């Protein structure tokens, strides 16, 4: 299963990779929107296994699409 976003569907540019890497346990978002938030479950190479904190659904996403949530 892969994570779809507005950026994917409408071929929008995605901001550059984050300054700090993501690791299991981090809270992240993908793309320019503030929500939904995902918990990083695992990272392998350029892919991250994410869990939506509201629905519990799991997704795979490119690590460079993940932005840490401040706070």
FENLIN-V601351 format. One record per backbone hydrogen bond with DSSP energy under -1.0 kcal/mol. CO is the residue of the C=O (numbers start at 0). NH is the residue of the N-H. If there is no record, write none. Layout:
{{CO NH} {CO NH}}
This chain:
{{4 8} {5 9} {6 11} {22 25} {25 39} {26 68} {27 37} {28 66} {36 52} {37 27} {38 50} {39 24} {41 48} {43 46} {45 62} {46 43} {47 60} {48 40} {48 41} {49 58} {50 38} {51 55} {56 51} {58 49} {59 2} {60 47} {61 64} {62 65} {64 30} {66 28}}
